[in-house]
């Protein structure tokens, strides 16, 4: 029913949702109490889509990818798809979980900044190396992919923990390319309705 959006609108809608999922994962304080209560993990994004409830951000993003093919966020080229998944895996398995809220609570207030900086720095060294062979305008070539949707929120988190990003020029360049994109701008934590004033930076 209604007007079917053109390809650009579809692309923006899907991309915005994908990016928003990752900002919610990376910035748990932005998620409403209702959102938290719907998720037993208390640390991962939950999405109710098409009558199905999915937990875990990667599963949600791949579901969107496979059910909304009008704007794929995975390249057609098999090797490029593998490169996108490689970068996503480093971030979602090797960096993000280690500075998640549930981990930082266990680490303790006094040590959480040092802990987060260590693991983000370690991960960014690996990501920068991968990007040195895969990046074009964005993480993999010149089209926005799931890798970019993973990277931008992680850069946001790195800044939150005052990580020195100067050793990672490719990461910084890609982040600058994406910060003005409408979908990424709309998904920024400061633009979410439940963002507390102290976090709106």
C-alpha positions as CSV (number, residue, x, y, z in Angstrom):
1,X,0.0,0.0,0.0
2,X,1.1,3.6,-0.6
3,X,3.9,4.8,-2.7
4,X,6.8,2.5,-3.3
5,X,10.0,4.3,-2.5
6,X,12.7,4.6,-5.2
7,X,16.0,2.7,-4.9
8,X,17.7,5.6,-3.2
9,X,15.0,5.8,-0.5
10,X,15.1,2.0,0.0
11,X,18.9,2.1,0.3
12,X,18.8,4.8,2.9
13,X,16.1,3.1,5.0
14,X,17.9,-0.2,5.1
15,X,21.3,1.3,5.7
16,X,19.9,3.6,8.5
17,X,18.4,0.6,10.2
18,X,21.6,-1.4,9.9
19,X,23.8,1.4,11.2
20,X,21.3,2.1,14.0
21,X,21.5,-1.5,15.2
22,X,25.2,-1.1,15.7
23,X,25.0,2.2,17.4
24,X,22.6,0.6,19.9
25,X,24.9,-2.3,20.5
26,X,27.9,-0.1,21.0
27,X,26.1,2.4,23.2
28,X,24.0,0.5,25.6
29,X,23.0,3.5,27.6
30,X,20.9,4.8,24.7
31,X,18.6,1.8,24.7
32,X,15.3,2.2,26.4
33,X,14.3,0.1,29.4
34,X,11.7,-1.5,27.3
35,X,14.3,-2.4,24.8
36,X,16.5,-3.9,27.5
37,X,13.7,-5.9,29.0
38,X,12.9,-7.5,25.7
39,X,16.4,-9.0,25.6
40,X,17.5,-11.6,28.1
41,X,21.2,-11.1,27.0
42,X,21.0,-7.5,28.3
43,X,23.9,-6.7,26.0
44,X,22.8,-7.2,22.4
45,X,20.4,-5.6,20.0
46,X,16.9,-7.2,19.6
47,X,14.8,-6.7,16.6
48,X,11.2,-7.7,15.9
49,X,10.8,-7.8,12.2
50,X,8.3,-9.5,9.9
51,X,6.7,-11.1,13.0
52,X,10.0,-12.7,14.1
53,X,12.2,-11.7,17.1
54,X,15.9,-11.9,16.5
55,X,18.7,-11.4,19.1
56,X,22.3,-10.6,18.2
57,X,23.2,-7.7,15.9
58,X,25.0,-9.7,13.3
59,X,22.0,-12.1,12.9
60,X,19.7,-9.1,12.5
61,X,21.9,-7.4,9.9
62,X,22.2,-10.6,7.9
63,X,18.5,-11.1,8.1
64,X,17.9,-7.6,6.7
65,X,20.5,-8.2,4.0
66,X,18.8,-11.4,2.9
67,X,15.2,-10.1,3.1
68,X,15.7,-6.6,1.7
69,X,17.8,-7.3,-1.4
70,X,16.9,-4.0,-3.1
71,X,20.0,-2.5,-1.5
72,X,22.6,-5.1,-0.6
73,X,25.3,-4.2,2.0
74,X,27.4,-7.2,0.9
75,X,29.2,-7.0,-2.5
76,X,28.4,-9.3,-5.4
77,X,32.1,-10.2,-5.7
78,X,32.8,-13.3,-3.6
79,X,36.2,-12.2,-2.5
80,X,34.9,-8.7,-1.5
81,X,32.1,-10.4,0.4
82,X,34.6,-12.4,2.3
83,X,36.7,-9.2,3.0
84,X,33.6,-7.5,4.4
85,X,32.8,-10.5,6.7
86,X,36.5,-10.6,7.8
87,X,36.4,-7.0,9.0
88,X,32.9,-7.4,10.6
89,X,34.2,-10.5,12.4
90,X,37.3,-8.7,13.8
91,X,35.1,-5.9,15.2
92,X,32.1,-7.9,16.4
93,X,34.0,-10.8,17.8
94,X,37.5,-9.4,18.6
95,X,36.9,-5.9,19.7
96,X,33.3,-4.9,20.6
97,X,32.5,-7.7,23.1
98,X,35.6,-7.0,25.1
99,X,34.5,-3.4,25.9
100,X,30.8,-4.1,26.2
101,X,29.0,-2.8,29.3
102,X,28.6,-6.2,30.9
103,X,32.4,-6.7,30.7
104,X,33.3,-3.2,31.9
105,X,31.1,-3.7,34.9
106,X,33.1,-6.8,35.8
107,X,36.4,-5.0,35.2
108,X,35.4,-2.2,37.5
109,X,35.3,1.6,37.3
110,X,39.0,2.2,38.0
111,X,40.3,-0.1,35.3
112,X,37.6,0.1,32.6
113,X,39.2,2.9,30.6
114,X,42.6,1.2,30.4
115,X,40.9,-2.1,29.6
116,X,38.8,-0.7,26.8
117,X,41.8,1.2,25.3
118,X,43.9,-1.9,25.3
119,X,41.4,-4.0,23.4
120,X,40.3,-1.3,21.0
121,X,43.9,-0.5,20.1
122,X,44.7,-4.1,19.6
123,X,41.7,-4.5,17.3
124,X,42.3,-1.3,15.4
125,X,45.9,-2.4,14.6
126,X,44.4,-5.5,12.9
127,X,41.6,-3.6,11.2
128,X,44.0,-0.9,9.8
129,X,46.1,-3.7,8.3
130,X,43.1,-5.3,6.7
131,X,41.9,-2.0,5.3
132,X,45.3,-1.3,3.8
133,X,44.5,-4.0,1.1
134,X,40.7,-3.7,0.9
135,X,39.7,-0.1,1.3
136,X,38.6,2.2,-1.5
137,X,36.5,5.1,-0.5
138,X,35.0,2.9,2.2
139,X,36.1,-0.3,4.0
140,X,35.9,-2.6,1.0
141,X,36.0,-0.7,-2.3
142,X,33.8,2.3,-3.0
143,X,30.4,1.1,-1.8
144,X,29.1,1.2,1.7
145,X,29.0,-2.3,3.2
146,X,28.3,-4.0,6.5
147,X,31.9,-3.5,7.4
148,X,31.3,0.3,7.4
149,X,28.2,-0.2,9.6
150,X,30.5,-2.0,12.1
151,X,33.4,0.3,11.9
152,X,31.8,3.7,12.5
153,X,30.2,2.8,15.9
154,X,33.5,1.3,17.0
155,X,35.3,4.5,16.2
156,X,32.7,6.4,18.2
157,X,33.4,4.1,21.1
158,X,37.1,4.5,20.7
159,X,36.7,8.2,21.1
160,X,34.5,7.7,24.1
161,X,37.4,5.9,25.8
162,X,39.9,8.5,24.5
163,X,41.8,6.1,22.3
164,X,44.6,7.8,20.3
165,X,43.4,7.3,16.7
166,X,46.3,9.0,14.9
167,X,48.1,5.6,14.2
168,X,45.0,4.5,12.1
169,X,44.8,7.0,9.2
170,X,42.7,4.7,7.0
171,X,40.1,4.1,9.8
172,X,40.0,7.9,10.4
173,X,39.6,8.7,6.6
174,X,36.7,6.2,6.2
175,X,35.0,7.5,9.4
176,X,35.2,11.1,8.0
177,X,33.8,9.9,4.6
178,X,30.8,8.4,6.4
179,X,30.1,10.9,9.1
180,X,28.2,13.2,6.7
181,X,26.2,10.3,5.1
182,X,22.5,10.8,5.9
183,X,22.0,7.3,7.2
184,X,25.0,7.4,9.5
185,X,24.1,11.0,10.6
186,X,20.5,9.9,11.4
187,X,21.8,6.9,13.3
188,X,24.3,8.8,15.5
189,X,23.6,8.3,19.2
190,X,23.0,12.0,19.7
191,X,20.1,11.9,17.2
192,X,18.3,9.1,19.1
193,X,15.1,10.1,21.0
194,X,16.2,8.4,24.2
195,X,19.8,9.8,24.2
196,X,20.5,11.5,27.6
197,X,21.8,15.1,27.4
198,X,25.2,14.1,28.8
199,X,25.7,11.6,26.0
200,X,24.6,13.9,23.2
201,X,28.1,14.9,22.0
